Amino acid sequence: LLAMRRLLTTTGGDAGDRADVMERLLETEQGDAAADLALELAALRAEQWDDAGVERALEAGLAACPSSEAIRARLVSLYEDRGDRGELAALKETAARALDGDAAKRELLGAAALHRELGDTVAVARAMRAAHAADPNDPEVLAGFAGALEQLGDEGAAEELAALLETRPDPIVYSARARIFGTLGRHQDAIADAERVFAADAVAGAGLLLDVLVRAADASDAEAQKPLRRRVADLHASAGRVDEAHAQLEILLSHDESDRDALWAMGALEESAGRFDTAADTYARLLELEADARLVEVALRLGDVSTSAQNPGYARAGLEKAHATAPGDERVIEKLSAVYAAIGAQRELAELRLAEARAATDPNRRFDMLVAAGTALLEHDPTAAVAALEEARGIKPADAECTGLLADALIGSERYDEAREILQAVVAAHKGRRSRDLAPIYLRLGRLENTLGNAKGALQMLSTGLDMDGQNGIVASELAYVALAEGELDAATRALRAITMLRTAAPISKGVAYERLGDDPALRPLEMDQRIAG
């Protein structure tokens, strides 16, 4: 072949014949010699306007000498001129085989990009696999490789990702495998991988986890959907997407309206969103489904949201049911007591407190409950209040508040002498010492005298009470009222001035007190009485 080439060259033989001989000779060459021969052959073919021959010569030369930049540059120019991205990609992959490190990686990434433009997912994966082998520590290459395998989306890709995870347990690899598993219908495997990603980065992993959970739920029967859709609802709720969470729970309830877990989740969701009326309705539905400890818990939740909805009475039946289930649960007792107090169910409140008092083993607790029961009964059943408060006083005879409440109950029961006797006993026990604790006692003595029609005695008792505690607004207000009614202007003026210097609110406001002090009380006593009483 060499001899033939020399002969044709020296004798000026036909250019086509020379090119054919050179092309056959190129098949036997390697390295730089092959590159030089290929370039020479390409030039000869170009003179013959043989474009296919030029390309064939350059490709053969690059195969024999992959490191030749000159041949590579010629081929790049040729492929670019005709827009052949497939050949360009193949050229880059070929070039990469003669390189290593960053240089090889650059060529392979370029090849992958071209394959991606052509939609050749298999070729993309091949190029990215080689790029990852060239630089296993590049996170962007790892992401691209995982993404390329994800695009393949078959069991083989899942297996390759599993092998990759043995050395690189990166969330992005788990993400790719989770999506493949989802596509293949391996939903539990997809969820497991997505949960790993979510655990590593909740913000970045939330979308993936939602996707695989919804896909799994959509492919499941009604029973299997329950934990999946509740998890989806939890994720939406934690991100503040209340409506999306609500929609998932509504799907579950449309399948089974007695789904207790879904109702619990719905109640908590509505409560967290501040939709207390709806939360209360949801918890009320749960009351019909729950029992024992869970019934107690739902009743407590109902009590909270009903109070927040400014409708505490809505929780009454539920809390009563919980109290019947767990009569010793102090949380239920306190919430039910608050409901009774809020709706004015004083008798029920008293019965509840009395029952608690009977069950109490601690004397202090028993005393507190008896006083609370007596207080609740004062207005509606003073006779029953007397019984509760007398029992409480037997536990703490020196307690001034209890004594005062008992006196109120005795007055309400028209047992006036007994009321006076216990109140005077408290005064006597102080042996003439001045004490703020005596102000409420003298207040009761004043009320007692006023009830008996002894206005002068009432004024004396109330004046003494104000002496005991000049900051007692109730004593000052009642003294002002009685004094104005009786035309005792000095006492009325003293009481009104005391009200203007109070640090806390009183039945008669400071504004009314100043107004009366600016008037002549003797001119309009009845009108003043009415306005102050109001």
ChimeraX attribute file (.defattr): number of C-alpha atoms within 10 A of each C-alpha:
attribute: neighborCount
match mode: 1-to-1
recipient: residues
	/A:1	11
	/A:2	10
	/A:3	9
	/A:4	13
	/A:5	17
	/A:6	13
	/A:7	13
	/A:8	17
	/A:9	13
	/A:10	9
	/A:11	8
	/A:12	10
	/A:13	13
	/A:14	10
	/A:15	15
	/A:16	12
	/A:17	13
	/A:18	19
	/A:19	22
	/A:20	15
	/A:21	18
	/A:22	21
	/A:23	21
	/A:24	11
	/A:25	16
	/A:26	21
	/A:27	15
	/A:28	9
	/A:29	18
	/A:30	16
	/A:31	15
	/A:32	15
	/A:33	13
	/A:34	22
	/A:35	27
	/A:36	18
	/A:37	20
	/A:38	30
	/A:39	19
	/A:40	17
	/A:41	25
	/A:42	27
	/A:43	18
	/A:44	20
	/A:45	22
	/A:46	15
	/A:47	12
	/A:48	14
	/A:49	11
	/A:50	14
	/A:51	14
	/A:52	11
	/A:53	20
	/A:54	24
	/A:55	19
	/A:56	16
	/A:57	28
	/A:58	24
	/A:59	20
	/A:60	19
	/A:61	30
	/A:62	25
	/A:63	18
	/A:64	21
	/A:65	23
	/A:66	23
	/A:67	19
	/A:68	19
	/A:69	13
	/A:70	14
	/A:71	23
	/A:72	21
	/A:73	10
	/A:74	17
	/A:75	20
	/A:76	18
	/A:77	13
	/A:78	17
	/A:79	17
	/A:80	13
	/A:81	9
	/A:82	8
	/A:83	11
	/A:84	13
	/A:85	18
	/A:86	17
	/A:87	18
	/A:88	21
	/A:89	26
	/A:90	18
	/A:91	21
	/A:92	23
	/A:93	23
	/A:94	20
	/A:95	23
	/A:96	26
	/A:97	14
	/A:98	13
	/A:99	15
	/A:100	16
	/A:101	12
	/A:102	13
	/A:103	13
	/A:104	23
	/A:105	24
	/A:106	16
	/A:107	23
	/A:108	30
	/A:109	23
	/A:110	19
	/A:111	29
	/A:112	31
	/A:113	18
	/A:114	22
	/A:115	24
	/A:116	17
	/A:117	13
	/A:118	13
	/A:119	11
	/A:120	15
	/A:121	19
	/A:122	15
	/A:123	21
	/A:124	28
	/A:125	24
	/A:126	18
	/A:127	28
	/A:128	27
	/A:129	21
	/A:130	21
	/A:131	30
	/A:132	22
	/A:133	16
	/A:134	21
	/A:135	16
	/A:136	14
	/A:137	11
	/A:138	12
	/A:139	13
	/A:140	10
	/A:141	21
	/A:142	23
	/A:143	19
	/A:144	21
	/A:145	25
	/A:146	26
	/A:147	20
	/A:148	24
	/A:149	28
	/A:150	24
	/A:151	18
	/A:152	17
	/A:153	20
	/A:154	15
	/A:155	13
	/A:156	11
	/A:157	20
	/A:158	23
	/A:159	13
	/A:160	13
	/A:161	22
	/A:162	16
	/A:163	12
	/A:164	16
	/A:165	15
	/A:166	9
	/A:167	9
	/A:168	16
	/A:169	13
	/A:170	17
	/A:171	21
	/A:172	18
	/A:173	24
	/A:174	25
	/A:175	25
	/A:176	26
	/A:177	30
	/A:178	30
	/A:179	26
	/A:180	25
	/A:181	23
	/A:182	20
	/A:183	16
	/A:184	14
	/A:185	14
	/A:186	15
	/A:187	23
	/A:188	15
	/A:189	17
	/A:190	28
	/A:191	24
	/A:192	15
	/A:193	24
	/A:194	28
	/A:195	22
	/A:196	18
	/A:197	24
	/A:198	19
	/A:199	14
	/A:200	13
	/A:201	12
	/A:202	14
	/A:203	11
	/A:204	13
	/A:205	19
	/A:206	19
	/A:207	14
	/A:208	20
	/A:209	27
	/A:210	21
	/A:211	18
	/A:212	28
	/A:213	25
	/A:214	18
	/A:215	18
	/A:216	22
	/A:217	20
	/A:218	14
	/A:219	13
	/A:220	14
	/A:221	10
	/A:222	14
	/A:223	12
	/A:224	13
	/A:225	20
	/A:226	22
	/A:227	15
	/A:228	22
	/A:229	25
	/A:230	20
	/A:231	19
	/A:232	22
	/A:233	26
	/A:234	20
	/A:235	20
	/A:236	19
	/A:237	20
	/A:238	11
	/A:239	12
	/A:240	14
	/A:241	14
	/A:242	18
	/A:243	15
	/A:244	15
	/A:245	24
	/A:246	18
	/A:247	14
	/A:248	22
	/A:249	25
	/A:250	17
	/A:251	16
	/A:252	22
	/A:253	18
	/A:254	11
	/A:255	13
	/A:256	14
	/A:257	13
	/A:258	15
	/A:259	16
	/A:260	17
	/A:261	16
	/A:262	23
	/A:263	22
	/A:264	16
	/A:265	19
	/A:266	25
	/A:267	27
	/A:268	20
	/A:269	24
	/A:270	20
	/A:271	20
	/A:272	14
	/A:273	15
	/A:274	14
	/A:275	16
	/A:276	23
	/A:277	19
	/A:278	18
	/A:279	26
	/A:280	28
	/A:281	15
	/A:282	21
	/A:283	29
	/A:284	21
	/A:285	18
	/A:286	24
	/A:287	22
	/A:288	11
	/A:289	13
	/A:290	15
	/A:291	15
	/A:292	10
	/A:293	12
	/A:294	14
	/A:295	22
	/A:296	25
	/A:297	19
	/A:298	25
	/A:299	29
	/A:300	21
	/A:301	22
	/A:302	29
	/A:303	27
	/A:304	18
	/A:305	27
	/A:306	24
	/A:307	21
	/A:308	16
	/A:309	17
	/A:310	13
	/A:311	17
	/A:312	22
	/A:313	21
	/A:314	20
	/A:315	24
	/A:316	21
	/A:317	14
	/A:318	25
	/A:319	28
	/A:320	17
	/A:321	17
	/A:322	26
	/A:323	20
	/A:324	13
	/A:325	15
	/A:326	16
	/A:327	16
	/A:328	13
	/A:329	13
	/A:330	12
	/A:331	13
	/A:332	23
	/A:333	21
	/A:334	13
	/A:335	20
	/A:336	28
	/A:337	21
	/A:338	19
	/A:339	23
	/A:340	21
	/A:341	18
	/A:342	15
	/A:343	12
	/A:344	13
	/A:345	16
	/A:346	22
	/A:347	20
	/A:348	17
	/A:349	24
	/A:350	27
	/A:351	16
	/A:352	21
	/A:353	25
	/A:354	20
	/A:355	16
	/A:356	21
	/A:357	24
	/A:358	11
	/A:359	13
	/A:360	15
	/A:361	10
	/A:362	9
	/A:363	13
	/A:364	14
	/A:365	14
	/A:366	22
	/A:367	22
	/A:368	16
	/A:369	24
	/A:370	30
	/A:371	28
	/A:372	23
	/A:373	29
	/A:374	34
	/A:375	23
	/A:376	24
	/A:377	25
	/A:378	24
	/A:379	15
	/A:380	12
	/A:381	16
	/A:382	22
	/A:383	19
	/A:384	17
	/A:385	29
	/A:386	24
	/A:387	17
	/A:388	26
	/A:389	29
	/A:390	21
	/A:391	17
	/A:392	27
	/A:393	20
	/A:394	11
	/A:395	15
	/A:396	15
	/A:397	13
	/A:398	12
	/A:399	14
	/A:400	18
	/A:401	15
	/A:402	23
	/A:403	25
	/A:404	23
	/A:405	23
	/A:406	29
	/A:407	28
	/A:408	25
	/A:409	29
	/A:410	25
	/A:411	24
	/A:412	21
	/A:413	17
	/A:414	16
	/A:415	14
	/A:416	18
	/A:417	13
	/A:418	14
	/A:419	24
	/A:420	18
	/A:421	12
	/A:422	17
	/A:423	22
	/A:424	14
	/A:425	11
	/A:426	20
	/A:427	19
	/A:428	11
	/A:429	10
	/A:430	12
	/A:431	8
	/A:432	8
	/A:433	10
	/A:434	15
	/A:435	13
	/A:436	15
	/A:437	17
	/A:438	24
	/A:439	26
	/A:440	24
	/A:441	26
	/A:442	27
	/A:443	25
	/A:444	25
	/A:445	28
	/A:446	28
	/A:447	24
	/A:448	26
	/A:449	20
	/A:450	17
	/A:451	15
	/A:452	14
	/A:453	11
	/A:454	13
	/A:455	19
	/A:456	16
	/A:457	17
	/A:458	26
	/A:459	27
	/A:460	16
	/A:461	25
	/A:462	33
	/A:463	26
	/A:464	18
	/A:465	28
	/A:466	26
	/A:467	19
	/A:468	20
	/A:469	18
	/A:470	18
	/A:471	20
	/A:472	23
	/A:473	25
	/A:474	19
	/A:475	31
	/A:476	30
	/A:477	25
	/A:478	24
	/A:479	29
	/A:480	32
	/A:481	25
	/A:482	23
	/A:483	26
	/A:484	24
	/A:485	18
	/A:486	17
	/A:487	16
	/A:488	16
	/A:489	17
	/A:490	12
	/A:491	22
	/A:492	28
	/A:493	19
	/A:494	17
	/A:495	25
	/A:496	26
	/A:497	18
	/A:498	21
	/A:499	30
	/A:500	19
	/A:501	12
	/A:502	16
	/A:503	10
	/A:504	11
	/A:505	14
	/A:506	17
	/A:507	15
	/A:508	22
	/A:509	17
	/A:510	19
	/A:511	11
	/A:512	16
	/A:513	21
	/A:514	14
	/A:515	10
	/A:516	18
	/A:517	16
	/A:518	9
	/A:519	11
	/A:520	10
	/A:521	19
	/A:522	12
	/A:523	9
	/A:524	12
	/A:525	18
	/A:526	15
	/A:527	13
	/A:528	19
	/A:529	18
	/A:530	11
	/A:531	13
	/A:532	19
	/A:533	14
	/A:534	8
